[in-house]
Amino acid sequence: MIDREQVQKVARLARLELTPTEEEQFTTQLGSILDYFEQLGELNVKGVEPTTRAIDVSNVTRADELVVDPNREAILQAAPDGEGDFFKVPQILS
């Protein structure tokens, strides 16, 4: 179980100023979290592969292929500012 002194130490390391009420609240909350991790530590995970996510996630990508848009002129004319075959944008670096 975590005590108030440990919460004060963590708050000091994190440069947090806690009121006595917050210290009491965090002592209870952090204690509950640590109790839950103790319960997880009791599980038999022998043979379970380590993962970074609970479900399998992968990015869907496509090949990056150059395609000439048939409406190129219309797109350039719709731009707020252009110069020849290019879009003109405000300078962001000086």
C-alpha positions, -999 to +999 in steps of 0.1 A: +000+000+000+012+035-008+013+060+020+009+098+021+047+103+024+053+085-009+026+106-026+044+137-013+077+124-026+063+117-061+045+151-061+078+168-052+097+149-080+070+159-105+071+195-091+034+194-082+020+213-053-008+193-037-032+203-011-037+180+019-071+170+004-054+161-029-027+142-011-053+120+006-072+116-026-042+105-046-030+082-018-063+063-021-064+063-059-027+053-063-032+026-037-061+012-057-041+012-089-012-006-073-036-032-058-050-038-093-014-044-106-008-069-078-039-087-090-026-087-126+007-101-113-011-132-099-023-142-134-008-172-151+005-159-184+028-188-192+028-193-229+011-159-237+031-139-262+039-103-252+021-077-271+019-039-273-019-039-281-049-059-271-060-063-307-039-066-339-036-033-357-018-026-389-017+003-412-034+000-446-012+015-472-012+018-510+016+022-535+026+058-540+020+063-578+021+095-597-012+102-615-017+133-636-051+149-628-071+157-659-085+188-643-051+203-636-059+237-651-092+240-632-074+232-599-047+259-606-074+284-615-093+278-583-062+285-562-062+318-543-028+327-557-006+310-583+025+316-603+026+297-636+020+260-630+025+263-592+005+273-561+018+304-544+017+303-506+029+327-479+065+324-467+067+306-434+105+307-428+125+338-427 
